[in-house]
Amino acid sequence: DAGVTQSPTHLIKTRGQQVTLRCSPISGHKSVSWYQQVLGQGPQFIFQYYEKEERGRGNFPDRFSARQFPNYSSELNVNALLLGDSALYLCASSLRGEAGANVLTFGAGSRLTVL
Amino acid sequence: GDSVTQMEGPVTLSEEAFLTINCTYTATGYPSLFWYVQYPGEGLQLLLKATKADDKGSNKGFEATYRKETTSFHLEKGSVQVSDSAVYFCALSGAAGSYQLTFGKGTKLSVIP
């Protein structure tokens, strides 16, 4: 079975540009979460979507937005890129919306470099 | 708010040595606790979890016990292998209904032959 798939795997942008990252969850999973992992740090929560509705948002500026489609795939958009947005962006899917005992399965990530 | 503190790395061990990576947490209520592992160039993989006090999670020779009294979830392995070289993250999710994981900063483990 396919795991969580993310695209693109690597991309380079310049400051001020916009980027869209894509995520396909495991079949049957209805929840998708996004995390930002800056080099040398642990992942930081950005968004969670469940059944196409936003369930939570982390402490990120409004330049970050996301959505979930009827097939449960998701996109993360970042506008007006800053050098500090350079990071590995991880998508995770789960069956339900709660992270408690409900295990998140992570994709391999999209590595964004902003020059 | 919720937080996770891990011992700082990097940690370098010889093959077959005993491993302990300390993790303590701050959270309201009764969080679930997790250890994730990240191999070079890959995403995160769940290693083990515990959902209530005194639970022991185990997988691939790794173990961790949920200690509510000390708010800890230390990761241990009796005999590490070169293939265990990776970055290990301790994480928690909040009380029932919580939807996000809070991660520690990670501990890089290198095992040398």
Interface residues (C-beta under 8 A of the other chain):
Chain A: V4 S31 S33 Y35 G40 Q41 G42 P43 Q44 F45 Q48 Y50 R55 G56 G58 L90 A92 G97 E98 A99 G100 A101 V103 L104 T105 F106 G107 A108 G109
Chain B: V4 P31 S32 Y36 G41 E42 G43 L44 Q45 L46 K49 T51 F89 A91 S93 G94 A95 A96 G97 S98 Y99 Q100 L101 T102 F103 G104 K105 G106
